[in-house]
Structure formats: C-alpha cells, structure tokens
C-alpha cells in the first residue's frame, strides 16, 4: 500500500520502472542479435582457416605426386631398370638427385620389380637406400599394381615423417619393370600448422600424423577398437602410437566437442581419396564475448538509470551530504589548527601549501604568509634542503621517512615525519610534514644516560657481574664482567637459565635452584646463594649470588629478575689464611709446651738405652734392638726440634743478608751427589733485605728438600729472585710496599688440587713417614717463619707438571753491611 502511495507522489518513478523494463528487453534482443552475428562470423572464419590449411597442404604434397609422375616415363629411369648397367644407373642417380634438389624433396629412389633399391638420391649417405628392399611397403605394392600411390608414414630407416608418392616404371614391352618413389619430409610443412591452436591431419583410423602441437603426434584423436589397434601397430606406419584418445568420440563437422575442459567447434575436411581428413578445432570464445558485451551494455545502462533515479530520489540527501562535506572540511581545518604538533603540507617543489597554527606561531609568521615559501628557508634559514631533510628522502624513496634533529629556528629537538600524498597517477605531489617536540624527552634521555653511565661506573668499580633474566623468553642479559668470570665469549653462550645452572658446581645446583624457587614463589624477599662457579677451563671460583624480582605482570606473576654475582674466591682465601694463622698460633703455643716436656722424657729414655747398650756390649741380640731404639730416639729428637722451631714466637733476629748467596749455599749442600740440578736467577740491584739468617736458611732447606723429594728420578729446580712492588688491593695478605719476590719452580710430581688447601696444616704430609722422614711440619714451619718476617708464601701446583712456590720478603731501608749468611 505504501509503495502505491509512493508511486502516486512521484510520477517519475513509474516512468523509471517502464524505462528499466524496456532497457532489459532491448538488452536481451541486442545480446541475442550480437550472439547470432558473432556465431556466423566465427563459423565463417573457421571454414576459411580450414580451407586455407587444406589448400596449403594439397599444394605442398601435390608437388610430390607431380615429381613422381615426371620420373616414371623418364628414359634414364627406364634404361636403368632395363639394362642395369653402371652407366644407366649413374644417369638414373643424377636424375633422382635433380628431382630431389629442384623440388626440395627429402629422397627419391628407384626399385626393381622385386622391391630392391638400385638407385637413390641418398646413395652416398650412411643409411642410403641402395641395396635395401621396400617390397612390403604400401607405396611399392600399389605402384607395382600399376597405379599412382600416395602414402603417409614414418620412415623405417630415417625415422622421419614423410609423404610418399610412387608410380610404376613401364618398359618398352608395356610391362611394369619397377617402381620410382619420391618422399617429402612433413616437418617443414608442419610449421604452417603451428599458426593455429588445434589443427590435425588424421588417418582414416584416427591417428594424428601432422599436428599444431607436438605432444599430440601419433596419438589417437578418438577411441579405436582393439582389432584396428593391433593392425596399426603391426603395420609400423606410425611407429610408437598412444591410444589414449583426445576426444570422447569421432568428431563431426559443424558440431561442438569437449576438449581440454572447453567447448570447441569442429571442421573436418577430407584430404585425398583414401580416408585421411584435416580436423580443425576452434574455440568459440569470441561468440561468448559478444554476448557478454551485450549483457554488460544493458547492465551499464540500467546502472546509469539507477544512478539518475537515485539523484532524483535523494537530491535532498545529496544537498545534505554536500553540507556535511563542507562541515567536515571546516572540522578538519579546526583539528589541523588545534593539534599541538607542528604540521605543514609541502609540495614536491619544497613549497609550503598549508601550515597549522602551532607551526606558524613557533616560526613567528602568519599561516597565509607561509604559503608559497620554501620550507628550508623558513625552517633552516638556508637556500637548499639540508642533507638530513626527511621530505627530500621521502621524494627519493617514495615512502614515509622519519628523523630526529635539532631545529635552531624552532629552538628545540623534534621527531620529524614526512609522509607522501599521491596524485591520481600515483606520483608524489606533496607530503604531510609532522614535527613532534621531544625537547623534554631529550633532556630526560640525557639524564637517564648519565645515570646509566654512573651506574655502570659503580658496577665496574665493584667488579661484580650483573645479570637480568626474562622469565617469559628464558633469556638473560649478562655484562662483560660475567663473561670474564666464566671465561666464555658472548657468542659461545646461549644465556638461558639452563646455561646458568651449567656454570654451577654439581654439588651446589640443588641449593641454588631451591633458593631461586623460594624467591620466585615469594617465600623470600630476595635470592641469595653462596656456591662454587665452574669456568670454561674447569677452574673453581667461590661466588656470592644475589638478586630479586624487578617486574611482575598484570596478574602479579614475576616476569623479570635481576641481580649480581660477586667473586669471593680471594676473600675466602684471605679468610682461610687468617684462620690458618690463628690455628698455627694456637697449635704453636701447644707445640712449645709439648716439645719441652717431650724432650725431657726423651732424654731419660735415650740415656737409659745408652746405659743398657754399655752393659750388653757384645751381645748382638740385645744391642741391635737397642740401636734401632736409639735411631728412633734421634728421629723423635728431630721432631722435638721442629716443634720448638714451629712454636718459637717473638721478633726474629734482624740482619742484612745476601739472599742469592744464602740460597746457593743451601742448595749446593742439599743437591750434592743427587740427580737434581738447580739454577738461580737474581737481579744485580736487589733491594737490601733484613731477616733472621738461621730461620731463612731453615725456610729454604725445607722448601728445597720438598722439591728434591718431589723429583725422585731427577730434574731441575729454577729459582728466580727479583724486586717487586705490592699493592694492598691485589689480593695478597701483605701491606703495600717494596718486596723481594723469590720463586721456586720444580719439575716434580705436583700436588693434587684437593691437598693444596691443607699443605700448611701441621702434621699433614703426603710422604711415607719412615722412608722419607716426613713429619708434616716443614711447610707449617715455613709459613710460621714468613709470618714472623711479615712476608707471604703461596703455592701453585699441577699434577704431572710441577710445583711453584712464591715468597715475598719485605725489604729494609738500613745501610748495614750485608753478609752472605748472616751469623751462619
């Protein structure tokens, strides 16, 4: 009902509906007319093409028949078969050559009535026909029967497709004496076929012999029954045949067939009198195109009518849309001027076409006055664009370009973006130039950078390794010191939590994992663990790891953890050194008292053994055990002496000594008549040294005795003496100052790493007590002597390589006269 009321209110709507109906009807009629015209033109063209191809093929192949007919009655041909003489055969060969060359044939040859070839144009070729028999070929049997015979086939010798024409040779008696044959190669003729998409010369049984598409040669065009297939294969006429048909049935002229998933129009013309046909398949797409054109034309016209009606029907809305468009322009202008960023529209010629209020105010110019000015004049006060100009880079690259730069005329740092505005032809006609003031961010960035640098200086000064662990990606960020501690380069490390665990001693892994887990679960406020770190080379370091969670996600789950690792190896060593010194002092006090009481008891035992030996003189059974007991007392006496030396306290005697001479004297006595050699390297300007000569001699006796015992098969002990300056921050338990450093290096068996921390403990020894007289006090006494002289002793050893002992003795500043051995 409402629709009828609308029709009454708008008379032009009824006219529009009638017009649409008439337009659709006219479009239908036009489409049908164009289709019929196009179909007629298409069929006419297909027929012309088929006739042209047929004419061309007849023209080329009739030449072969004409050549054969001219050879049949030739006198030279007849004579060659009649006499068989060499002269007549040579004449026949020359005539065959002329026919081949003049008429552009492939071969021409002459056969006797038996089928044996006696003359041929290819007689001098490797596969010449002379002497070969073709009695079974249809072109021979047909000509022998007395008629002109034509034949399409694949040559048995040349394996080339050809068209054969043969005629009988009649002798003077009117009888058939032989056959003359002319062949033309089909391949050059086939080039003409390739001008058309689908043209085929087909045998009576449907085998394609000439094709515009090479892949279809010797393939059946339509289905062939099994009996004919067997006969075709046996004849050898087409070589290897594919019986997979291209079409579902034998095509008929004027019909449409389905070929390669498309409809094709068929034209089939007979060729010759033996059933061969020329088949042309043409795509009728042009007919569909004409019909489609008619439909499109009708649709376009209907659309135009709809648009026209829409304008009439919605003219009020169009006016409103125009008003909205104008308002949008005003709104855009208002927004353009309200945005705090500095914005300009700059043409491809670098001239400003528009500028917002913020940029005009910053430049101190009106928006109208800026239009038409070169951007580089206003912004950079230059006569050409600067090398960093984003607008220039945008024109070169064709895409948006950005940069960050300081603008002197605008007095600030800006991020500048130039985005292209394209014309209808796709070329850049201008760009939107947006400048965002980042001066405050720049100042904040500079402050952050300075803070970061100060933090890095602090971390470097602390000599700690720092790490950050992203729990989402399981990737860590490690500083340079971390890589130095583990002895890896950054490219060798995949900094995951698993790698971190690999650098921990296996016995400490479980404890570290537990402490990390407790921190991640919130059980502890921070992660802290003391463990042993294993470096790339296998070295063990004592470290202290500390860290805490520094970031959580929205659900409160930890996502990032950071911390430091401190190398406390040296600190632990110094603590162990202090503990050792304290232990040695305690043991020394005890040893002094024990040694005194021990010597008193030992003197009584020793005196009684001597008295009993005097009484039992001459009785070997009693004297020998007593002699062994005396020897044991001597060893016990030596132990007492050592305990007294170990327990001695107080300030040692202080005399200037010549250290190289003292060491040479001691080594000369110890290594005399042994397989151990020694060398001493000392500076000529050694600083003066004050020490207790007796204790220093005992010190080197003990150390050189150990070196000698470590080389039972002989070796070399190298002793180096030099001046050195010690910095109290380098990890040695010494005051800063000048020292004389003595290094003793042997080639002995070495000390296992597990024993190095125990070698200065009293009574610790790796020697056989009775065979080598080891009592475990030698190095303890050496440590005590160095402590009393405010010096330092350290030992480094590798099993199988040897041991290196380093001694530091403080130098003196007195001018006392030096003696090689003090009071010794």
Helices and strands as residue ranges (DSSP letters): H 2-9, H 11-72, H 75-83, H 86-102, E 107-112, E 117-120, H 138-144, E 149-154, E 161-170, E 176-185, H 187-193, E 199-202, E 208-211, G 214-216, H 226-235, E 256-259, E 262-271, E 276-283, H 285-313, H 315-338, E 342-347, E 352-355, H 357-363, H 367-370, H 375-380, H 390-397, E 401-407, E 412-422, E 428-437, H 439-462, E 465-470, E 475-478, H 480-486, G 490-492, H 497-502, H 506-520, E 527-534, E 540-552, E 558-567, H 569-615, H 620-647, E 655-657, H 659-670, E 676-682, E 689-691, H 693-709, E 715-726, E 737-745, H 753-756, H 769-772, H 778-788, E 792-798, E 802-810
